[in-house]
Each structure stands twice: as structure tokens, then as C-alpha cells.
Amino acid sequence: MPQPKPPIITLDPPPSTLMQTFLSPTATPQAMQTTIHGLTAALINTAKAHDPALTNPTMVPILRGALPMFVAAAPLFTNTTCILARCSKKKGTQDVIVEWPGRRPFPPAADEGKLVVLDTLVATGDTVVALCEELWAMSSGRAERSVAVLCCYAAPEALERVAACPVVEYVVVAARAERCDEAGYLVPYTHGDIGDKIYGAAWKGAELPVVAEGEDVERVVEGVERLLVRNGGLWTLTHDGLGVEREILFPSFKKAWAFMQRVAEAAAMFRHHPEWTNVYNKVSIRWTTHQPKGLTKLDVLLAQLCDSYCEP
């Protein structure tokens, strides 16, 4: 007789207010961590209601995004143990490498309880599935239906894949995405790398544009990418990903001033103005939107107009 399918439990009612912050393109690291703490507390309470045996778990946060989940979860139990897992995957592939910075979960210590895997995002499911498959192999097949998986935001198809792993007893998710797109990102989008949103972006600068709330994300990202030097364009992203900028050299001050006049006229027409400076024949110009914060279709349009005004 086949084993019953492990349940996939979604928080009820859904944490809509918390998820708004979770998905916001302008959420600060403090707001993100506070939001994840709130989501994790709700996940733990739901898991305890479903599983009375969940008393002294061994929690496995997947680095680096799930560390705030462990911080929030640990005080909710009398006794806890933490074992770290680091998983890496190249976008567009299913090849996942699982690393254990410390000891492994098997064989477990005598005083350790059920394994609880923590992850903030589950898009394709590749990472969590690879981890669960390694747990299954590590236990030599003796840990069937003994692992709980808790996550903040996940695609429905990925949840099904995780629940199908032989070690998974149940899955608890705070909110389900609509889908996972072809590039491996959850829809609605989280607007940037989740680790960068939690801990702050690396000083070297943004690699992805940050789209303002309320915009058509795919359309704006596509427009911005066409503008960028890395794709054959003339613009670069600002260090925070909130704008695009370009430095333009003209043959003379007169040419530079004529360009600025044309841009000023377009800015007045669209009621959207640049951040810029002019030194003799050099114009430095940046397009961004301050309210709501991020890049919009107007920033793309006006950057394209600037390019056309520079054509001979």
C-alpha cells in the first residue's frame, strides 16, 4: 500500500501584511529580518499545532537566507540544536552542492529531536530537494518521513517536489507564490537577491535593477537591461540598483547645453526630472524615481530619449 502523501500546510489566514514587506523592493534589512521573524513564529506555531511531537528539534537553516528564521525559531522551544547547511546552485541548472560547515545531522546525538529544515524561498525546489536527498542517503534510508520543512515563500510546484522526498513528513509554508518563472524567480517577485535584501547588498554595486512598486516588473527590467553597457547599451546601474546613469562628452559646451535643453523639455512634458551635472562639455545624468522608490517605465523612456538626442 502506498504511503499517504505528506501534507503541505499553508498559513491560514495568510500573512498578507508581512508578505507586503517581504516582497517590497525598498524594504530595509531591518524590516526584512523583522518580517522573517514574524513569519517564522507563525510557521512554528502552525507546525506545533500539526505535530505535538515537535518539542526539541534540530534545526537546519540553509545559509545564508534562513539564519533569521533560526534566530526567531530557537526561543520558541525549550531545547534546540542548530546544524548549518550551505547550498549553492548555478541559475538555470539543477546542479546543487550541499556543504556542511560543521557536523552532519546523522548519526544524531541522543538528545536531539526531529530535523527541521528552514529556508526563506523555495523557487524551483532544487536546493531543498538536494538537501533532503542527501539527508535520506546519509541516514541509509532509515529516516523515512522524519523531516519537517518550513519556508516563508514558495512556488506550488516546488512544494510538491519537496513533499515527494522520502524523508519529508510535512511542509509548512507562510505564503505560496503564483509560479516560478523560466529564470527561476518567484512571481510575484521579491525584487532582488533575498540574501542582499536581508543583510544589505554588497559594496561592489547592484547586478539587478530594482523596480518601483506598482510597475510592470518584467517590462521595466527588460527595458533597463537593453540600456546597460553589459548588454551593448550606454548606461550603468547605480550602486544600489535604483537608477541608471551615463556620462556624455560633447564636442563643445554649446552642444552639451543644447542636449540639456532638449532633455529639460522632455522632462517637463513627462513631469519626470533627471539628477544631473554639467561641467563644460560633459553631462552626467541619472534617471531614477523617488516615490515610489526604484526604476520605472518613465526612467527607461527618458534614458532612451537621451540616447536619441546624442545621435548625430
ChimeraX attribute file (.defattr): number of C-alpha atoms within 10 A of each C-alpha:
attribute: neighborCount
match mode: 1-to-1
recipient: residues
	/A:1	3
	/A:2	4
	/A:3	7
	/A:4	6
	/A:5	12
	/A:6	19
	/A:7	14
	/A:8	17
	/A:9	18
	/A:10	17
	/A:11	18
	/A:12	10
	/A:13	8
	/A:14	15
	/A:15	15
	/A:16	11
	/A:17	9
	/A:18	18
	/A:19	19
	/A:20	13
	/A:21	18
	/A:22	27
	/A:23	20
	/A:24	19
	/A:25	22
	/A:26	21
	/A:27	17
	/A:28	17
	/A:29	16
	/A:30	13
	/A:31	16
	/A:32	24
	/A:33	22
	/A:34	19
	/A:35	22
	/A:36	28
	/A:37	19
	/A:38	16
	/A:39	26
	/A:40	26
	/A:41	17
	/A:42	21
	/A:43	24
	/A:44	20
	/A:45	14
	/A:46	18
	/A:47	22
	/A:48	13
	/A:49	11
	/A:50	14
	/A:51	12
	/A:52	8
	/A:53	12
	/A:54	18
	/A:55	16
	/A:56	18
	/A:57	23
	/A:58	24
	/A:59	26
	/A:60	23
	/A:61	24
	/A:62	26
	/A:63	18
	/A:64	18
	/A:65	21
	/A:66	25
	/A:67	21
	/A:68	23
	/A:69	29
	/A:70	22
	/A:71	15
	/A:72	18
	/A:73	21
	/A:74	19
	/A:75	11
	/A:76	14
	/A:77	12
	/A:78	9
	/A:79	14
	/A:80	18
	/A:81	16
	/A:82	17
	/A:83	17
	/A:84	20
	/A:85	22
	/A:86	16
	/A:87	17
	/A:88	13
	/A:89	13
	/A:90	9
	/A:91	10
	/A:92	10
	/A:93	9
	/A:94	13
	/A:95	13
	/A:96	16
	/A:97	13
	/A:98	17
	/A:99	15
	/A:100	13
	/A:101	10
	/A:102	10
	/A:103	10
	/A:104	15
	/A:105	20
	/A:106	13
	/A:107	9
	/A:108	13
	/A:109	10
	/A:110	6
	/A:111	11
	/A:112	17
	/A:113	19
	/A:114	16
	/A:115	25
	/A:116	21
	/A:117	26
	/A:118	26
	/A:119	26
	/A:120	26
	/A:121	23
	/A:122	27
	/A:123	23
	/A:124	26
	/A:125	21
	/A:126	19
	/A:127	24
	/A:128	26
	/A:129	21
	/A:130	19
	/A:131	22
	/A:132	21
	/A:133	18
	/A:134	14
	/A:135	23
	/A:136	22
	/A:137	14
	/A:138	15
	/A:139	16
	/A:140	11
	/A:141	12
	/A:142	12
	/A:143	18
	/A:144	15
	/A:145	16
	/A:146	16
	/A:147	24
	/A:148	23
	/A:149	24
	/A:150	25
	/A:151	25
	/A:152	27
	/A:153	24
	/A:154	25
	/A:155	23
	/A:156	19
	/A:157	17
	/A:158	19
	/A:159	25
	/A:160	16
	/A:161	14
	/A:162	27
	/A:163	22
	/A:164	15
	/A:165	20
	/A:166	19
	/A:167	25
	/A:168	27
	/A:169	19
	/A:170	23
	/A:171	23
	/A:172	23
	/A:173	28
	/A:174	25
	/A:175	22
	/A:176	21
	/A:177	17
	/A:178	14
	/A:179	19
	/A:180	21
	/A:181	14
	/A:182	9
	/A:183	9
	/A:184	15
	/A:185	20
	/A:186	22
	/A:187	17
	/A:188	14
	/A:189	18
	/A:190	20
	/A:191	23
	/A:192	21
	/A:193	15
	/A:194	19
	/A:195	17
	/A:196	15
	/A:197	24
	/A:198	24
	/A:199	16
	/A:200	14
	/A:201	19
	/A:202	11
	/A:203	8
	/A:204	8
	/A:205	12
	/A:206	19
	/A:207	16
	/A:208	16
	/A:209	25
	/A:210	26
	/A:211	30
	/A:212	24
	/A:213	18
	/A:214	8
	/A:215	14
	/A:216	12
	/A:217	20
	/A:218	11
	/A:219	13
	/A:220	21
	/A:221	19
	/A:222	12
	/A:223	18
	/A:224	29
	/A:225	19
	/A:226	16
	/A:227	22
	/A:228	17
	/A:229	13
	/A:230	11
	/A:231	11
	/A:232	10
	/A:233	13
	/A:234	18
	/A:235	24
	/A:236	21
	/A:237	24
	/A:238	18
	/A:239	16
	/A:240	19
	/A:241	20
	/A:242	23
	/A:243	25
	/A:244	24
	/A:245	21
	/A:246	20
	/A:247	15
	/A:248	16
	/A:249	15
	/A:250	15
	/A:251	10
	/A:252	11
	/A:253	16
	/A:254	12
	/A:255	16
	/A:256	20
	/A:257	17
	/A:258	12
	/A:259	16
	/A:260	19
	/A:261	12
	/A:262	13
	/A:263	19
	/A:264	16
	/A:265	12
	/A:266	16
	/A:267	15
	/A:268	10
	/A:269	10
	/A:270	12
	/A:271	10
	/A:272	15
	/A:273	20
	/A:274	18
	/A:275	10
	/A:276	14
	/A:277	13
	/A:278	15
	/A:279	10
	/A:280	15
	/A:281	15
	/A:282	18
	/A:283	20
	/A:284	15
	/A:285	19
	/A:286	21
	/A:287	26
	/A:288	26
	/A:289	19
	/A:290	11
	/A:291	8
	/A:292	15
	/A:293	16
	/A:294	22
	/A:295	26
	/A:296	27
	/A:297	19
	/A:298	18
	/A:299	23
	/A:300	24
	/A:301	15
	/A:302	19
	/A:303	26
	/A:304	17
	/A:305	14
	/A:306	19
	/A:307	15
	/A:308	10
	/A:309	14
	/A:310	13
	/A:311	6
	/A:312	4
